Amino acid sequence: MRVLTHRDNIAPILTARPEIMVDELTDDSLTKGLEWADVIAIGPGLGQREWGKIR
């Protein structure tokens, strides 16, 4: 499992689930992640601020 998320979420996720591959969500990591994945899930918790909107 791989999680792409805001950089502030990386440490808490790794603390709770150290077996998960966690990276900061960037345009490059998203492109590579989509090429890597067989299945994707988006949300919950994106919120309505600018960071969670489609670019």
PDB file with one MODEL, atoms N, CA, C and O in Angstrom:
MODEL        1
ATOM      1  N   MET A   1       0.853  -1.168   0.000  1.00  0.00           N
ATOM      2  CA  MET A   1       0.000   0.000   0.000  1.00  0.00           C
ATOM      3  C   MET A   1       0.898   1.230   0.000  1.00  0.00           C
ATOM      4  O   MET A   1       1.921   1.279   0.683  1.00  0.00           O
ATOM      5  N   ARG A   2       0.495   2.204  -0.771  1.00  0.00           N
ATOM      6  CA  ARG A   2       1.215   3.480  -0.832  1.00  0.00           C
ATOM      7  C   ARG A   2       0.216   4.598  -0.580  1.00  0.00           C
ATOM      8  O   ARG A   2      -0.893   4.589  -1.113  1.00  0.00           O
ATOM      9  N   VAL A   3       0.626   5.565   0.243  1.00  0.00           N
ATOM     10  CA  VAL A   3      -0.203   6.728   0.537  1.00  0.00           C
ATOM     11  C   VAL A   3       0.543   7.978   0.093  1.00  0.00           C
ATOM     12  O   VAL A   3       1.700   8.183   0.460  1.00  0.00           O
ATOM     13  N   LEU A   4      -0.120   8.806  -0.694  1.00  0.00           N
ATOM     14  CA  LEU A   4       0.404  10.115  -1.063  1.00  0.00           C
ATOM     15  C   LEU A   4      -0.424  11.139  -0.314  1.00  0.00           C
ATOM     16  O   LEU A   4      -1.649  11.150  -0.436  1.00  0.00           O
ATOM     17  N   THR A   5       0.221  11.998   0.458  1.00  0.00           N
ATOM     18  CA  THR A   5      -0.502  12.893   1.341  1.00  0.00           C
ATOM     19  C   THR A   5       0.266  14.190   1.561  1.00  0.00           C
ATOM     20  O   THR A   5       1.406  14.333   1.120  1.00  0.00           O
ATOM     21  N   HIS A   6      -0.366  15.122   2.239  1.00  0.00           N
ATOM     22  CA  HIS A   6       0.292  16.366   2.632  1.00  0.00           C
ATOM     23  C   HIS A   6       1.466  16.028   3.545  1.00  0.00           C
ATOM     24  O   HIS A   6       1.375  15.105   4.354  1.00  0.00           O
ATOM     25  N   ARG A   7       2.549  16.757   3.423  1.00  0.00           N
ATOM     26  CA  ARG A   7       3.758  16.424   4.187  1.00  0.00           C
ATOM     27  C   ARG A   7       3.525  16.405   5.702  1.00  0.00           C
ATOM     28  O   ARG A   7       4.218  15.682   6.419  1.00  0.00           O
ATOM     29  N   ASP A   8       2.564  17.184   6.197  1.00  0.00           N
ATOM     30  CA  ASP A   8       2.276  17.195   7.634  1.00  0.00           C
ATOM     31  C   ASP A   8       1.662  15.877   8.122  1.00  0.00           C
ATOM     32  O   ASP A   8       1.664  15.606   9.322  1.00  0.00           O
ATOM     33  N   ASN A   9       1.145  15.070   7.217  1.00  0.00           N
ATOM     34  CA  ASN A   9       0.497  13.814   7.595  1.00  0.00           C
ATOM     35  C   ASN A   9       1.436  12.608   7.567  1.00  0.00           C
ATOM     36  O   ASN A   9       1.068  11.531   8.036  1.00  0.00           O
ATOM     37  N   ILE A  10       2.620  12.770   7.033  1.00  0.00           N
ATOM     38  CA  ILE A  10       3.517  11.624   6.845  1.00  0.00           C
ATOM     39  C   ILE A  10       3.907  10.984   8.174  1.00  0.00           C
ATOM     40  O   ILE A  10       3.754   9.773   8.333  1.00  0.00           O
ATOM     41  N   ALA A  11       4.406  11.761   9.126  1.00  0.00           N
ATOM     42  CA  ALA A  11       4.863  11.200  10.406  1.00  0.00           C
ATOM     43  C   ALA A  11       3.731  10.509  11.172  1.00  0.00           C
ATOM     44  O   ALA A  11       3.931   9.396  11.658  1.00  0.00           O
ATOM     45  N   PRO A  12       2.549  11.125  11.299  1.00  0.00           N
ATOM     46  CA  PRO A  12       1.482  10.418  12.018  1.00  0.00           C
ATOM     47  C   PRO A  12       1.070   9.104  11.357  1.00  0.00           C
ATOM     48  O   PRO A  12       0.776   8.131  12.051  1.00  0.00           O
ATOM     49  N   ILE A  13       1.047   9.066  10.040  1.00  0.00           N
ATOM     50  CA  ILE A  13       0.681   7.820   9.355  1.00  0.00           C
ATOM     51  C   ILE A  13       1.733   6.751   9.609  1.00  0.00           C
ATOM     52  O   ILE A  13       1.399   5.605   9.911  1.00  0.00           O
ATOM     53  N   LEU A  14       3.014   7.125   9.486  1.00  0.00           N
ATOM     54  CA  LEU A  14       4.079   6.149   9.715  1.00  0.00           C
ATOM     55  C   LEU A  14       4.135   5.678  11.162  1.00  0.00           C
ATOM     56  O   LEU A  14       4.504   4.534  11.425  1.00  0.00           O
ATOM     57  N   THR A  15       3.777   6.542  12.097  1.00  0.00           N
ATOM     58  CA  THR A  15       3.743   6.148  13.496  1.00  0.00           C
ATOM     59  C   THR A  15       2.673   5.087  13.732  1.00  0.00           C
ATOM     60  O   THR A  15       2.900   4.107  14.441  1.00  0.00           O
ATOM     61  N   ALA A  16       1.513   5.295  13.133  1.00  0.00           N
ATOM     62  CA  ALA A  16       0.400   4.356  13.320  1.00  0.00           C
ATOM     63  C   ALA A  16       0.538   3.106  12.465  1.00  0.00           C
ATOM     64  O   ALA A  16       0.150   2.019  12.895  1.00  0.00           O
ATOM     65  N   ARG A  17       1.083   3.243  11.265  1.00  0.00           N
ATOM     66  CA  ARG A  17       1.153   2.123  10.310  1.00  0.00           C
ATOM     67  C   ARG A  17       2.513   2.109   9.611  1.00  0.00           C
ATOM     68  O   ARG A  17       2.600   2.492   8.444  1.00  0.00           O
ATOM     69  N   PRO A  18       3.569   1.679  10.289  1.00  0.00           N
ATOM     70  CA  PRO A  18       4.918   1.750   9.717  1.00  0.00           C
ATOM     71  C   PRO A  18       5.121   0.901   8.460  1.00  0.00           C
ATOM     72  O   PRO A  18       6.097   1.095   7.736  1.00  0.00           O
ATOM     73  N   GLU A  19       4.224  -0.024   8.201  1.00  0.00           N
ATOM     74  CA  GLU A  19       4.385  -0.878   7.017  1.00  0.00           C
ATOM     75  C   GLU A  19       3.930  -0.202   5.722  1.00  0.00           C
ATOM     76  O   GLU A  19       4.174  -0.728   4.636  1.00  0.00           O
ATOM     77  N   ILE A  20       3.277   0.951   5.824  1.00  0.00           N
ATOM     78  CA  ILE A  20       2.771   1.647   4.638  1.00  0.00           C
ATOM     79  C   ILE A  20       3.860   2.520   4.026  1.00  0.00           C
ATOM     80  O   ILE A  20       4.604   3.184   4.748  1.00  0.00           O
ATOM     81  N   MET A  21       3.954   2.523   2.709  1.00  0.00           N
ATOM     82  CA  MET A  21       4.849   3.439   2.010  1.00  0.00           C
ATOM     83  C   MET A  21       4.130   4.785   1.927  1.00  0.00           C
ATOM     84  O   MET A  21       3.049   4.877   1.345  1.00  0.00           O
ATOM     85  N   VAL A  22       4.724   5.824   2.503  1.00  0.00           N
ATOM     86  CA  VAL A  22       4.085   7.136   2.550  1.00  0.00           C
ATOM     87  C   VAL A  22       5.012   8.160   1.918  1.00  0.00           C
ATOM     88  O   VAL A  22       6.190   8.241   2.267  1.00  0.00           O
ATOM     89  N   ASP A  23       4.478   8.940   0.989  1.00  0.00           N
ATOM     90  CA  ASP A  23       5.236   9.995   0.322  1.00  0.00           C
ATOM     91  C   ASP A  23       4.417  11.270   0.291  1.00  0.00           C
ATOM     92  O   ASP A  23       3.190  11.245   0.387  1.00  0.00           O
ATOM     93  N   GLU A  24       5.124  12.393   0.154  1.00  0.00           N
ATOM     94  CA  GLU A  24       4.439  13.672  -0.004  1.00  0.00           C
ATOM     95  C   GLU A  24       3.766  13.715  -1.374  1.00  0.00           C
ATOM     96  O   GLU A  24       4.342  13.284  -2.373  1.00  0.00           O
ATOM     97  N   LEU A  25       2.557  14.231  -1.410  1.00  0.00           N
ATOM     98  CA  LEU A  25       1.832  14.363  -2.665  1.00  0.00           C
ATOM     99  C   LEU A  25       2.379  15.555  -3.443  1.00  0.00           C
ATOM    100  O   LEU A  25       2.270  16.702  -3.011  1.00  0.00           O
ATOM    101  N   THR A  26       2.957  15.266  -4.578  1.00  0.00           N
ATOM    102  CA  THR A  26       3.433  16.277  -5.516  1.00  0.00           C
ATOM    103  C   THR A  26       2.961  15.853  -6.902  1.00  0.00           C
ATOM    104  O   THR A  26       2.466  14.740  -7.078  1.00  0.00           O
ATOM    105  N   ASP A  27       3.111  16.727  -7.874  1.00  0.00           N
ATOM    106  CA  ASP A  27       2.742  16.344  -9.236  1.00  0.00           C
ATOM    107  C   ASP A  27       3.531  15.119  -9.693  1.00  0.00           C
ATOM    108  O   ASP A  27       2.977  14.216 -10.320  1.00  0.00           O
ATOM    109  N   ASP A  28       4.831  15.092  -9.374  1.00  0.00           N
ATOM    110  CA  ASP A  28       5.685  13.983  -9.785  1.00  0.00           C
ATOM    111  C   ASP A  28       5.313  12.689  -9.056  1.00  0.00           C
ATOM    112  O   ASP A  28       5.208  11.634  -9.682  1.00  0.00           O
ATOM    113  N   SER A  29       5.110  12.766  -7.723  1.00  0.00           N
ATOM    114  CA  SER A  29       4.760  11.543  -6.984  1.00  0.00           C
ATOM    115  C   SER A  29       3.384  11.029  -7.395  1.00  0.00           C
ATOM    116  O   SER A  29       3.156   9.819  -7.396  1.00  0.00           O
ATOM    117  N   LEU A  30       2.466  11.926  -7.744  1.00  0.00           N
ATOM    118  CA  LEU A  30       1.149  11.500  -8.211  1.00  0.00           C
ATOM    119  C   LEU A  30       1.256  10.778  -9.543  1.00  0.00           C
ATOM    120  O   LEU A  30       0.644   9.727  -9.730  1.00  0.00           O
ATOM    121  N   THR A  31       2.018  11.324 -10.459  1.00  0.00           N
ATOM    122  CA  THR A  31       2.203  10.680 -11.764  1.00  0.00           C
ATOM    123  C   THR A  31       2.812   9.289 -11.598  1.00  0.00           C
ATOM    124  O   THR A  31       2.327   8.321 -12.183  1.00  0.00           O
ATOM    125  N   LYS A  32       3.875   9.192 -10.800  1.00  0.00           N
ATOM    126  CA  LYS A  32       4.531   7.898 -10.579  1.00  0.00           C
ATOM    127  C   LYS A  32       3.604   6.935  -9.835  1.00  0.00           C
ATOM    128  O   LYS A  32       3.570   5.744 -10.143  1.00  0.00           O
ATOM    129  N   GLY A  33       2.862   7.446  -8.868  1.00  0.00           N
ATOM    130  CA  GLY A  33       1.943   6.609  -8.113  1.00  0.00           C
ATOM    131  C   GLY A  33       0.833   6.046  -8.973  1.00  0.00           C
ATOM    132  O   GLY A  33       0.453   4.886  -8.816  1.00  0.00           O
ATOM    133  N   LEU A  34       0.308   6.855  -9.881  1.00  0.00           N
ATOM    134  CA  LEU A  34      -0.748   6.381 -10.776  1.00  0.00           C
ATOM    135  C   LEU A  34      -0.227   5.324 -11.739  1.00  0.00           C
ATOM    136  O   LEU A  34      -0.955   4.401 -12.103  1.00  0.00           O
ATOM    137  N   GLU A  35       1.026   5.453 -12.154  1.00  0.00           N
ATOM    138  CA  GLU A  35       1.628   4.436 -13.017  1.00  0.00           C
ATOM    139  C   GLU A  35       1.858   3.138 -12.252  1.00  0.00           C
ATOM    140  O   GLU A  35       1.769   2.055 -12.830  1.00  0.00           O
ATOM    141  N   TRP A  36       2.153   3.236 -10.959  1.00  0.00           N
ATOM    142  CA  TRP A  36       2.458   2.088 -10.112  1.00  0.00           C
ATOM    143  C   TRP A  36       1.204   1.322  -9.688  1.00  0.00           C
ATOM    144  O   TRP A  36       1.240   0.098  -9.560  1.00  0.00           O
ATOM    145  N   ALA A  37       0.116   2.025  -9.472  1.00  0.00           N
ATOM    146  CA  ALA A  37      -1.072   1.461  -8.831  1.00  0.00           C
ATOM    147  C   ALA A  37      -1.937   0.635  -9.768  1.00  0.00           C
ATOM    148  O   ALA A  37      -2.025   0.898 -10.967  1.00  0.00           O
ATOM    149  N   ASP A  38      -2.572  -0.370  -9.184  1.00  0.00           N
ATOM    150  CA  ASP A  38      -3.632  -1.114  -9.857  1.00  0.00           C
ATOM    151  C   ASP A  38      -4.998  -0.543  -9.483  1.00  0.00           C
ATOM    152  O   ASP A  38      -5.941  -0.593 -10.274  1.00  0.00           O
ATOM    153  N   VAL A  39      -5.093  -0.001  -8.272  1.00  0.00           N
ATOM    154  CA  VAL A  39      -6.336   0.561  -7.738  1.00  0.00           C
ATOM    155  C   VAL A  39      -5.981   1.843  -7.006  1.00  0.00           C
ATOM    156  O   VAL A  39      -4.938   1.917  -6.356  1.00  0.00           O
ATOM    157  N   ILE A  40      -6.848   2.868  -7.106  1.00  0.00           N
ATOM    158  CA  ILE A  40      -6.626   4.094  -6.342  1.00  0.00           C
ATOM    159  C   ILE A  40      -7.874   4.438  -5.539  1.00  0.00           C
ATOM    160  O   ILE A  40      -8.992   4.100  -5.928  1.00  0.00           O
ATOM    161  N   ALA A  41      -7.667   5.111  -4.424  1.00  0.00           N
ATOM    162  CA  ALA A  41      -8.756   5.633  -3.597  1.00  0.00           C
ATOM    163  C   ALA A  41      -8.391   7.063  -3.231  1.00  0.00           C
ATOM    164  O   ALA A  41      -7.239   7.348  -2.905  1.00  0.00           O
ATOM    165  N   ILE A  42      -9.355   7.950  -3.284  1.00  0.00           N
ATOM    166  CA  ILE A  42      -9.108   9.361  -2.993  1.00  0.00           C
ATOM    167  C   ILE A  42     -10.011   9.790  -1.852  1.00  0.00           C
ATOM    168  O   ILE A  42     -11.209   9.509  -1.847  1.00  0.00           O
ATOM    169  N   GLY A  43      -9.402  10.494  -0.857  1.00  0.00           N
ATOM    170  CA  GLY A  43     -10.164  10.971   0.287  1.00  0.00           C
ATOM    171  C   GLY A  43     -10.318   9.835   1.281  1.00  0.00           C
ATOM    172  O   GLY A  43      -9.686   8.798   1.081  1.00  0.00           O
ATOM    173  N   PRO A  44     -11.076   9.948   2.290  1.00  0.00           N
ATOM    174  CA  PRO A  44     -11.747  11.160   2.754  1.00  0.00           C
ATOM    175  C   PRO A  44     -10.749  12.090   3.433  1.00  0.00           C
ATOM    176  O   PRO A  44      -9.585  11.738   3.627  1.00  0.00           O
ATOM    177  N   GLY A  45     -11.210  13.250   3.781  1.00  0.00           N
ATOM    178  CA  GLY A  45     -10.388  14.183   4.528  1.00  0.00           C
ATOM    179  C   GLY A  45      -9.649  15.205   3.700  1.00  0.00           C
ATOM    180  O   GLY A  45      -8.763  15.891   4.210  1.00  0.00           O
ATOM    181  N   LEU A  46      -9.993  15.322   2.437  1.00  0.00           N
ATOM    182  CA  LEU A  46      -9.319  16.333   1.615  1.00  0.00           C
ATOM    183  C   LEU A  46      -9.680  17.752   2.048  1.00  0.00           C
ATOM    184  O   LEU A  46      -8.887  18.679   1.879  1.00  0.00           O
ATOM    185  N   GLY A  47     -10.859  17.914   2.598  1.00  0.00           N
ATOM    186  CA  GLY A  47     -11.276  19.251   3.014  1.00  0.00           C
ATOM    187  C   GLY A  47     -11.661  20.110   1.827  1.00  0.00           C
ATOM    188  O   GLY A  47     -11.781  19.624   0.702  1.00  0.00           O
ATOM    189  N   GLN A  48     -11.851  21.380   2.088  1.00  0.00           N
ATOM    190  CA  GLN A  48     -12.274  22.296   1.033  1.00  0.00           C
ATOM    191  C   GLN A  48     -11.274  23.419   0.794  1.00  0.00           C
ATOM    192  O   GLN A  48     -11.536  24.338   0.019  1.00  0.00           O
ATOM    193  N   ARG A  49     -10.128  23.340   1.463  1.00  0.00           N
ATOM    194  CA  ARG A  49      -9.090  24.354   1.241  1.00  0.00           C
ATOM    195  C   ARG A  49      -8.387  24.118  -0.094  1.00  0.00           C
ATOM    196  O   ARG A  49      -8.606  23.096  -0.745  1.00  0.00           O
ATOM    197  N   GLU A  50      -7.567  25.038  -0.485  1.00  0.00           N
ATOM    198  CA  GLU A  50      -6.893  25.009  -1.783  1.00  0.00           C
ATOM    199  C   GLU A  50      -6.093  23.718  -1.999  1.00  0.00           C
ATOM    200  O   GLU A  50      -6.054  23.192  -3.111  1.00  0.00           O
ATOM    201  N   TRP A  51      -5.451  23.205  -0.929  1.00  0.00           N
ATOM    202  CA  TRP A  51      -4.603  22.028  -1.081  1.00  0.00           C
ATOM    203  C   TRP A  51      -5.374  20.829  -1.606  1.00  0.00           C
ATOM    204  O   TRP A  51      -4.818  20.021  -2.351  1.00  0.00           O
ATOM    205  N   GLY A  52      -6.647  20.694  -1.234  1.00  0.00           N
ATOM    206  CA  GLY A  52      -7.424  19.531  -1.609  1.00  0.00           C
ATOM    207  C   GLY A  52      -8.129  19.636  -2.949  1.00  0.00           C
ATOM    208  O   GLY A  52      -8.828  18.708  -3.357  1.00  0.00           O
ATOM    209  N   LYS A  53      -7.955  20.745  -3.630  1.00  0.00           N
ATOM    210  CA  LYS A  53      -8.651  20.947  -4.914  1.00  0.00           C
ATOM    211  C   LYS A  53      -7.808  20.453  -6.078  1.00  0.00           C
ATOM    212  O   LYS A  53      -6.581  20.398  -5.999  1.00  0.00           O
ATOM    213  N   ILE A  54      -8.482  20.098  -7.144  1.00  0.00           N
ATOM    214  CA  ILE A  54      -7.805  19.658  -8.363  1.00  0.00           C
ATOM    215  C   ILE A  54      -7.038  20.834  -8.965  1.00  0.00           C
ATOM    216  O   ILE A  54      -7.531  21.961  -9.012  1.00  0.00           O
ATOM    217  N   ARG A  55      -5.846  20.552  -9.415  1.00  0.00           N
ATOM    218  CA  ARG A  55      -5.021  21.615 -10.012  1.00  0.00           C
ATOM    219  C   ARG A  55      -5.201  21.648 -11.496  1.00  0.00           C
ATOM    220  O   ARG A  55      -4.590  22.475 -12.174  1.00  0.00           O
TER     221      ARG A  55
ENDMDL
END
